[in-house]
Amino acid sequence: MLETLVAESPQGTREKLERLIRATAATLQSLAASFDDPGNLVLPEMPCLKDLSIYLRPPGRGNLGNTGVASALATISSAPATLEHIFLHLMTSPQYKDRNQWQELDAIMAGMPCLRRITIIDYTPGFFAGGLIGNQVSREPAEAERGLAVLRGELDVCRSKGLIEVKRVEGRSWSRIAFADYDVGDLEHRRRTFRHDGEVV
């Protein structure tokens, strides 16, 4: 009975990722999913899901405002009401070109009945202003401003409800920081990662 799944799916394996999620949907409590293919990941019925971590890579750096946000919106919109913790991985410096998508995502997350925390995981130097996460790394003003917009603008309702936190994580692969430093299960024994050939290891 699988309760925790971390699935990193390279290009051309999204259908296999979706089949794996469907096969384990009845028992999964924590899901982290990342894929390189275009399109959106819509979740099946998942009655036990509590933790959802997503990093849906845009096709090009700097495109998050047009593609990554839309993908996150589709995935989170399909998540069950049991969801308690959302992890958003923002690896690239986003261009916020569609505020409507951010506002819709903000409203959906703010309206989730059991949601108690949204963790924005920053593991790219220059993404957030150092004062927010307690580090002194020099940051470009434009990047800092775009990062602050997530907290102060586009996710304003969630911020006002005290749901948002930012965590800085460095030096590890995405699959190992999918849930930051939160304990969501024995990931060393239950993590599943797609290889390039689509098999699960």
C-alpha positions as CSV (number, residue, x, y, z in Angstrom):
1,M,0.0,0.0,0.0
2,L,1.8,3.1,-1.3
3,E,1.2,6.3,0.8
4,T,4.0,8.6,-0.5
5,L,5.0,9.0,-4.1
6,V,7.6,11.3,-5.6
7,A,7.5,11.0,-9.4
8,E,9.9,12.9,-11.6
9,S,8.9,12.2,-15.2
10,P,11.2,13.2,-18.1
11,Q,9.9,14.1,-21.5
12,G,7.7,11.6,-23.2
13,T,6.6,9.7,-20.0
14,R,3.7,11.8,-18.7
15,E,1.1,9.1,-19.6
16,K,3.1,6.6,-17.6
17,L,3.1,9.1,-14.7
18,E,-0.6,9.5,-14.9
19,R,-1.2,5.7,-15.0
20,L,1.0,5.4,-11.9
21,I,-0.9,8.0,-10.0
22,R,-4.2,6.4,-11.0
23,A,-3.0,3.0,-9.8
24,T,-2.0,4.4,-6.4
25,A,-4.7,7.1,-6.0
26,A,-6.8,5.2,-3.4
27,T,-4.0,5.1,-0.8
28,L,-1.7,8.0,-1.5
29,Q,-1.4,10.6,1.3
30,S,1.5,12.5,-0.1
31,L,2.2,13.2,-3.8
32,A,5.0,15.1,-5.5
33,A,4.9,15.2,-9.3
34,S,7.1,16.9,-11.9
35,F,7.1,16.4,-15.7
36,D,8.7,17.9,-18.7
37,D,5.9,17.3,-21.2
38,P,3.4,20.0,-22.3
39,G,-0.1,19.9,-20.9
40,N,-1.6,19.7,-17.5
41,L,-1.8,17.0,-14.8
42,V,-5.3,16.5,-13.7
43,L,-5.6,14.4,-10.5
44,P,-8.0,11.4,-10.2
45,E,-10.1,10.9,-7.1
46,M,-7.7,10.7,-4.2
47,P,-9.6,10.3,-1.0
48,C,-6.6,10.2,1.4
49,L,-4.4,12.9,-0.2
50,K,-3.0,15.4,2.3
51,D,0.2,16.7,0.8
52,L,0.7,17.9,-2.8
53,S,4.0,19.1,-4.2
54,I,4.2,20.3,-7.8
55,Y,6.9,21.6,-10.0
56,L,5.6,21.6,-13.5
57,R,8.4,22.9,-15.7
58,P,7.7,25.5,-18.3
59,P,9.0,24.8,-21.8
60,G,11.5,27.7,-21.5
61,R,13.0,29.6,-18.7
62,G,11.0,32.7,-17.7
63,N,7.7,31.3,-19.0
64,L,6.1,30.4,-15.7
65,G,3.5,33.2,-15.9
66,N,2.0,31.6,-19.0
67,T,2.5,27.9,-18.6
68,G,3.6,26.9,-15.1
69,V,0.8,28.8,-13.4
70,A,-1.8,27.4,-15.7
71,S,-0.5,23.9,-15.1
72,A,-0.5,24.4,-11.3
73,L,-4.0,25.8,-11.5
74,A,-5.2,22.7,-13.4
75,T,-3.6,20.3,-10.9
76,I,-4.6,22.1,-7.7
77,S,-8.1,22.6,-9.0
78,S,-8.5,18.8,-9.3
79,A,-7.1,18.1,-5.9
80,P,-9.4,16.7,-3.2
81,A,-10.9,18.7,-0.3
82,T,-8.7,16.6,2.1
83,L,-5.6,18.5,1.0
84,E,-3.8,20.1,4.0
85,H,-0.4,21.2,2.6
86,I,0.6,22.5,-0.9
87,F,4.3,22.8,-1.9
88,L,5.0,25.1,-4.9
89,H,8.5,24.8,-6.5
90,L,9.4,27.9,-8.4
91,M,12.8,27.1,-9.8
92,T,12.9,29.8,-12.6
93,S,12.4,33.5,-12.2
94,P,8.8,33.8,-13.3
95,Q,7.3,36.4,-15.7
96,Y,3.8,37.2,-14.3
97,K,2.0,37.9,-17.5
98,D,-1.4,36.7,-16.6
99,R,-2.6,37.9,-13.2
100,N,-6.0,36.3,-13.7
101,Q,-4.4,32.9,-13.4
102,W,-2.6,33.8,-10.2
103,Q,-5.8,35.3,-8.8
104,E,-7.8,32.2,-9.7
105,L,-5.1,30.0,-8.1
106,D,-5.1,32.2,-5.0
107,A,-8.9,31.9,-4.7
108,I,-9.0,28.2,-5.1
109,M,-6.3,27.5,-2.5
110,A,-7.8,30.0,-0.1
111,G,-11.1,28.2,-0.3
112,M,-9.8,24.7,0.4
113,P,-11.5,23.7,3.6
114,C,-8.6,21.7,5.2
115,L,-5.6,23.6,3.7
116,R,-3.4,24.9,6.5
117,R,-0.1,25.7,4.7
118,I,1.3,26.7,1.4
119,T,5.1,26.3,1.2
120,I,6.9,28.1,-1.6
121,I,10.2,26.4,-2.0
122,D,13.0,28.7,-3.3
123,Y,16.1,27.0,-4.5
124,T,17.3,29.4,-7.0
125,P,19.5,32.3,-5.8
126,G,17.9,35.6,-6.6
127,F,14.3,34.5,-6.5
128,F,13.1,36.0,-3.2
129,A,14.3,39.0,-1.2
130,G,16.7,37.9,1.5
131,G,14.7,39.5,4.3
132,L,11.8,37.1,3.6
133,I,13.8,34.0,4.1
134,G,16.6,35.2,6.3
135,N,19.6,34.9,4.0
136,Q,22.0,37.6,2.9
137,V,22.6,36.5,-0.7
138,S,22.7,39.4,-3.1
139,R,19.6,39.5,-5.4
140,E,18.7,41.4,-8.5
141,P,16.0,44.0,-7.9
142,A,13.8,42.8,-10.8
143,E,14.0,39.2,-9.7
144,A,13.2,40.1,-6.1
145,E,10.3,42.2,-7.2
146,R,8.8,39.4,-9.2
147,G,9.2,37.0,-6.3
148,L,7.6,39.4,-3.9
149,A,4.6,39.6,-6.2
150,V,3.8,36.0,-5.4
151,L,3.4,36.9,-1.7
152,R,2.1,40.4,-1.9
153,G,0.0,40.4,-5.0
154,E,-1.0,37.3,-6.9
155,L,-1.5,35.2,-3.7
156,D,-2.8,38.0,-1.6
157,V,-5.8,36.1,-0.2
158,C,-3.7,33.2,0.9
159,R,-1.1,35.5,2.4
160,S,-3.8,37.4,4.3
161,K,-5.0,34.1,5.8
162,G,-1.5,33.3,7.0
163,L,-1.2,30.2,4.8
164,I,2.1,31.1,3.0
165,E,5.6,30.4,4.0
166,V,8.9,30.5,2.0
167,K,11.7,27.9,2.5
168,R,15.1,28.1,1.0
169,V,16.6,24.7,0.1
170,E,19.9,24.1,-1.6
171,G,22.2,21.4,-2.8
172,R,19.8,18.6,-3.5
173,S,17.9,17.3,-6.4
174,W,14.2,18.1,-6.8
175,S,13.1,14.6,-5.9
176,R,14.8,14.9,-2.5
177,I,13.4,18.3,-1.6
178,A,9.9,17.8,-2.9
179,F,8.5,18.2,0.6
180,A,11.2,20.5,1.9
181,D,12.1,19.5,5.4
182,Y,8.7,18.2,6.3
183,D,8.2,14.6,7.5
184,V,5.6,13.1,5.2
185,G,6.8,9.5,5.3
186,D,9.8,7.3,4.8
187,L,10.8,8.7,1.4
188,E,14.1,6.8,1.3
189,H,12.1,3.6,1.1
190,R,9.0,4.7,-0.7
191,R,10.1,7.2,-3.2
192,R,9.4,6.4,-6.9
193,T,11.3,8.2,-9.7
194,F,10.9,7.7,-13.4
195,R,14.0,6.7,-15.4
196,H,14.4,7.9,-18.9
197,D,12.9,4.7,-20.3
198,G,9.7,5.2,-18.3
199,E,10.3,2.5,-15.8
200,V,9.9,3.1,-12.1
201,V,12.8,2.7,-9.7
